[in-house]
Amino acid sequence: MAKVAPKVEEKRKPDFVLRAKNENGFWTTIGAMWSADLGDKGKGWSIKINSAPLGWKGDCLAMEPLPDKDE
């Protein structure tokens, strides 16, 4: 049986989520992006990819997170 890494909660809400189309054409959330302050080197992005859908060709879209249903 394969071991599964424990789920780690992020401390802040992502600026963008990464979504990719799976082999059936449905959008799947595969990760997230946060702005990163690199000090004297400027700004960048911290990117975390959690999964890859079947049939994924490597393309994805960064988009704003959907609003929480509680809001």
C-alpha positions in Angstrom: 0.0 0.0 0.0 1.3 3.5 -0.9 2.1 5.9 1.9 0.3 9.2 1.7 1.9 12.4 3.1 -0.1 14.2 5.8 -2.1 17.2 4.6 -0.5 20.5 5.7 -2.7 23.5 6.2 -1.3 26.8 4.8 -1.2 29.8 7.1 -2.5 32.3 4.6 -5.0 32.2 1.8 -3.4 31.9 -1.7 -3.4 34.8 -4.1 -4.2 32.4 -6.9 -5.1 28.8 -7.4 -3.7 26.6 -10.2 -6.2 24.7 -12.3 -5.7 22.3 -15.1 -8.0 20.4 -17.5 -8.0 16.6 -17.0 -8.4 14.1 -19.8 -12.2 14.5 -19.7 -12.0 18.3 -20.1 -13.0 19.1 -16.5 -11.0 21.7 -14.5 -9.2 20.4 -11.5 -7.5 22.4 -8.8 -3.9 21.2 -8.7 -2.2 23.8 -6.5 -1.8 27.4 -5.3 0.4 30.5 -5.6 1.3 33.1 -3.0 3.2 36.3 -3.5 6.7 36.2 -2.1 8.9 39.1 -1.0 12.5 38.4 -2.0 14.0 41.3 -0.2 16.5 43.2 -2.3 15.9 40.8 -5.2 12.3 42.0 -5.7 9.1 40.0 -5.6 8.2 36.5 -6.8 5.7 33.7 -6.4 5.8 30.7 -4.1 4.0 27.8 -6.0 2.8 24.6 -4.5 1.4 21.8 -6.7 -0.5 19.1 -4.8 -1.6 16.8 -7.7 -1.5 16.2 -11.4 -4.7 15.1 -13.2 -4.6 12.0 -15.5 -3.8 12.9 -19.0 -2.3 16.3 -17.9 0.0 17.8 -20.5 1.6 20.3 -18.2 -0.5 23.4 -18.9 -2.4 25.1 -16.1 -4.1 28.4 -15.4 -3.6 30.6 -12.3 -6.8 32.2 -11.3 -8.3 34.0 -8.2 -9.7 31.6 -5.6 -13.4 31.1 -5.7 -15.2 32.7 -2.8 -15.9 30.6 0.3 -19.5 29.3 0.5 -19.7 30.7 4.0 -19.1 34.3 2.9 
